[in-house]
Amino acid sequence: MALRIRFLNEIERLKKVAVELGTLVEKRFLMAAKAIETKDVRFANKVIDGDIEIDQLEVDLEEECLKILALHQPVADDLRFIVAVLKLNNDLERIGDLASNIAEHTAFIAVKREVRVPYDYSVMFRKVQNMLKKSLDALVNMDVNLAYQVCSLDDEVDYLKRTMQARFIQKVRSSPDEIDAWLHLFLTSRNLERIADHTTNIAEDVIYMITGTIHRHRGGEFPERVEVAEAPPAGM
């Protein structure tokens, strides 16, 4: 009995660290959005410098997962939960890296204030932010329906990235002397699209935690609502 209580406490600790990492990643993402909106190098540098903290939390969370696997050898729902945390841990760290990439592109653009951004990044940022927030809320609340909502939003971000790519090509043709700046702007949209992909991965991991179903590579198959009868994983 004491061993089970210890196990449940460690699972709860695992969830708290995962939520802490998710909150930190979301904060860095919002700072990256602010940086490109204002062309403020200070915001950009804060995002870049903060990547070390995200990396350390990612390592801590992985070590916690491996320790629990080694000491308790969990099975069934408990094992599924820990495996899912390991997977989403990697996605959160990658989102942090991509936010840092966006900040680096912003730092380059900031010194070229004569370059006018040819498209409104705020729309794409808001959509990706919405996906990230919903995926983290789905994790905290073990909400499978919210996780499915995140998966259904990914196509919208893909469309925006393709639109920006087309405008980038036009700009390169009309102003080839500014190709460096256009390239950094385009790579920002590409990083945003990749963040949306990793956010979708997190939502799919939450679906796996709750239902045991691996949702990857299922295209646009999203149920309108799922009724979950079974109890959530330990510590939830």
Helices and strands as residue ranges (DSSP letters): H 2-38, H 41-72, H 76-110, H 121-141, H 144-174, G 176-178, H 179-211
